[in-house]
Amino acid sequence: MKRTQRYGMVIRLRPERRAEYLRLHSAVWPAVEQTMLDANMRNFSIFLHGDLLFGYYEYIGADHDADQARVAADPETQRWWTLTDPCQESLAERESGSWWSPMQEVWHLEDPTSS
């Protein structure tokens, strides 16, 4: 049985763009959400703490890199990013190629009823 992979990531929210970012995420475009679902992403959440955004999602597919490339190639998602990216300041190493900085999972409590 394939196990769900969990991904956590962090990025800084530009304080002067906070209201805009929250407004955009109060109604994420359905096409963007569908692209994420089609790319095997589930339970995607973004949390806000001060000026830090923490993102979390579960991946249920077999090829994360290919699915992420599919998301990045989607024209509607690219259009969405033209609105959201200016609201954010990347914390990732420049040479990483990432916009959001990946986080290392250090602990997870498994649901004993999920097996």
C-alpha positions in Angstrom: 0.0 0.0 0.0 1.3 3.4 -1.0 1.8 5.9 1.9 0.7 9.4 1.8 3.6 11.9 1.7 3.3 15.1 3.8 4.9 18.4 2.7 5.4 21.5 4.8 6.8 24.8 3.6 7.2 28.4 4.8 7.4 31.8 3.2 7.2 35.4 4.4 4.0 37.4 3.8 4.8 41.1 2.9 3.0 43.1 5.6 1.9 45.7 3.1 0.3 43.0 0.9 -1.4 41.1 3.8 -5.0 42.3 3.1 -4.6 41.5 -0.6 -3.2 38.0 0.0 -6.0 37.2 2.5 -8.6 38.5 0.1 -7.2 36.3 -2.8 -7.2 33.3 -0.6 -10.8 33.8 0.6 -11.9 32.7 -2.8 -9.2 30.6 -4.6 -10.0 30.1 -8.2 -11.7 26.7 -8.8 -9.4 26.0 -11.8 -6.4 26.4 -9.6 -7.9 24.1 -6.9 -8.7 21.5 -9.6 -5.2 21.6 -11.0 -3.9 20.8 -7.5 -6.3 18.0 -7.0 -5.4 16.6 -10.5 -1.8 16.7 -9.3 -2.6 14.4 -6.4 -2.4 17.1 -3.7 -4.9 16.7 -0.8 -5.6 18.5 2.4 -3.7 21.6 1.4 -3.8 24.3 4.1 -2.0 27.6 4.6 -1.6 29.0 8.1 -0.6 32.5 9.1 1.6 33.4 12.1 2.7 37.0 12.2 4.3 37.5 8.8 5.0 33.9 8.1 2.9 31.6 6.0 3.1 27.9 6.7 1.8 25.6 3.9 0.9 21.9 4.4 -0.4 19.3 1.9 -0.5 15.6 1.5 0.6 13.9 -1.7 -1.1 10.7 -2.9 0.5 10.2 -6.3 3.5 8.3 -7.6 5.7 11.0 -9.1 5.7 14.2 -7.0 8.2 16.0 -9.3 6.1 15.4 -12.4 2.9 16.4 -10.7 4.5 19.6 -9.5 5.8 20.4 -13.0 2.2 19.9 -14.2 1.0 22.4 -11.7 3.7 24.9 -12.7 2.8 24.5 -16.4 -0.9 25.2 -15.9 -1.7 28.7 -17.4 -4.4 29.5 -14.8 -2.1 28.6 -12.0 0.6 30.8 -13.5 -1.9 33.7 -13.7 -2.8 33.1 -10.1 0.8 33.2 -9.1 1.2 36.6 -10.8 -1.2 37.9 -8.2 0.0 36.0 -5.1 3.8 36.0 -5.6 4.2 39.8 -5.1 2.6 39.3 -1.7 5.3 36.9 -0.6 9.0 37.1 0.1 10.8 33.8 -0.4 12.9 32.3 2.4 14.3 29.6 0.2 18.0 29.4 -0.8 18.3 31.1 -4.2 20.0 28.1 -5.8 17.2 25.8 -4.7 14.8 26.8 -7.4 12.0 26.8 -4.8 9.7 29.8 -4.0 8.4 28.4 -0.8 11.1 27.0 1.5 10.6 23.3 2.3 10.5 22.3 5.9 11.7 19.0 7.4 9.1 16.9 9.2 10.4 16.0 12.7 7.4 14.2 14.1 4.0 12.9 13.0 1.2 11.2 15.0 -0.4 8.6 12.8 -4.2 8.0 13.0 -4.4 4.4 14.3 -7.8 4.0 12.5 -6.5 4.9 9.1 -4.8 1.6 8.2 
